Amino acid sequence: MTLSRRDFMKMGLGAAAVVASGIQVKAYDPDKTKPLYLQMYTVGRYFSQDPEGTLAKVAEMGYKGVDYAGFPRPVEELRKLQDKYGLICFGTHTGRGGIDNLDNLKRTIEEHQILGAKYIICPGMHNDGAEGWAEAGKKFTEASAIAREAGMYVGYHAHQPDFNVVTEDGRSSWEVFADNSCQDVIMQIDLGHCCNKGADYAKLIKKYPGRSKTVHVKESDGLVLGDPKGRVDWPLVFELLETVGGVEAYTLEYEAGVDRLVAADESMKAWKKIHG
């Protein structure tokens, strides 16, 4: 009897049970059509000093496109550079005020239309307790309705404090926000932050199916992608995201000690080995 890893997970069998039963588990084959983009925060210093040169290097490394975290040049100029080097803008990290302030959201959408971007993701926010996170979820639902009319999504990106428990029933602020926002509000998992906090990224991806259309590829412990000391279970991550999470593309982010351009290049080489 040969089962796919997905069927194996549905059965709820542990590794020891599989060994004892003699069941053969077929490894999941990642969807190689899912591209890898680069979050430009990774190379922010280089990008701010030399936007064109940095985008040229990103394209040369093999990235299909970029996510921005701020614009060192007007968006019209950035779009021309994207086109020149064959890069796509998948999305951005945009401050909360550019999303849940509906007056500002109009301008945000216009910028993303120029860039050709689809995802408007808030990179972080603070709210007071469960009530504050619930209210934030409702505001993002309002913003989502407007963004969807333009063919875009709004969402929220995970940092370690977002997995702090804020309710008596043990839910984190991340979960409260997700529970109080609509299905179209993207929950952008950051795998490195999840792992470092001890949050169960597999459980969270499964709890909110279809809401992981964009995800941050990041290794644990400040390591560059591909480092054997890393603790993210990449085969499991790819399977869950591509069968449950609804991922459309992956975005690489690195923010630790290795030179950022070097880290971006090494990460792309590792990506080709672990995902293809």
Sequence and secondary structure as in RCSB ss.txt:
>XXXX:A:sequence
MTLSRRDFMKMGLGAAAVVASGIQVKAYDPDKTKPLYLQMYTVGRYFSQDPEGTLAKVAEMGYKGVDYAGFPRPV
EELRKLQDKYGLICFGTHTGRGGIDNLDNLKRTIEEHQILGAKYIICPGMHNDGAEGWAEAGKKFTEASAIAREA
GMYVGYHAHQPDFNVVTEDGRSSWEVFADNSCQDVIMQIDLGHCCNKGADYAKLIKKYPGRSKTVHVKESDGLVL
GDPKGRVDWPLVFELLETVGGVEAYTLEYEAGVDRLVAADESMKAWKKIHG
>XXXX:A:secstr
 EEEHHHHHHHT  HHHHHHHT EEE     TTS EEEEGGGGHHHHHH HHHHHHHHHHHT  EEEESS SS H
HHHHHHHHHTT EEEEEE  GGGTTSHHHHHHHHHHHHHHT  EEEE     SHHHHHHHHHHHHHHHHHHHHHT
T EEEEE  GGGGSB STT  BHHHHHHHTS TTSEEE BHHHHHHHT  HHHHHHHSTT  SEEEE  GGG  T
T TT    HHHHHHHIIIII   EEEE   SSS HHHHHHHHHHHHHHHT 
